[in-house]
């Protein structure tokens, strides 16, 4: 491994100051962008909402990278969207621009050569274009049904070349567009969760029924008159740290946990039955409860497991350890 460079105190101070200068420039750029926001963003939303098809996002270079993120944000918040590279459009992918789509085209200069074919295609086929650029009089600006114009702010690059403040503003205006559309659509937390089943939010919005799936194991259970040895064996076999106690009709009468077993050893266990040591008012959830509610119950009551019930009968024992393993609990 090569030796590390060790900057002098003066160099460290200079680099720290330069980084702060960049952050300050970004703050000023976003402030200028905020002041520039006008009714054009509402008009852009109206265009998108009036079109049943996808929003196709395109852009070249760094604008394309930002465009990919904007397309992903739109798609995850209720506006069907995907990104297409503009150069690929000139080689067959213009077919993705169906008559019911909207094109969101990004170019800081508004003159990217690769955008000309898609823009002309949209013009010929009456497909509306929403442009994002600093130059409304550019080719992109002139061919946009709505032009989201960004203020002219210097790039953070000392040569004024590498896209920095311009990409930051593009990202910000894309997020603003997505959030306004999200509000207009009434897109809820639950809707968001449905689009993110693999994420922590999506998992927390699952119901207990969804979490259990089709192959949920029958919870460990014993009758009210089960002796102490039978209770211990059932808890051990169930591996959930608890066992449901059932009445004669098979309904839930109580629950016995590992803690109840430990406390029972202070008594004569030879004559103890399940009914003697069970908790008669266990904390339960029904199958339509959100998994976030399950986690809240476990945390609030400082317990490690609880029962899911349906029509008064236990159908699952949920243990906090398995929720941690699955990512429901951090």
Secondary structure, DSSP 8 states (H G I E B T S, - for coil): --------HHHHHHHHHHHHHHHHHHHHHHHHHHHH--THHHHHHHHHHT--S-EEEEESTHHHHHHHHHHHHHHHTT--EEE--HHHHTTTGGGG--TT-EEEEE-SSS--TTHHHHHHHHHHTT--EEEEES-TTSHHHHT-SEEEE------SSTTS-S-SHHHHHHHHHHHHHHHHHHHHHT--HHHHHHT-TTSHHHHHHSBHHHHH-S------EEETT-BHHHHHHHHHHHTSSEEEEE-TTS-EEEEEEHHHHHHHTTS-GGG-BHHHHSBSS--EEETTSBHHHHHHHHHHTT-SEEEEEETTEEEEEEEHHHHHHHTS--
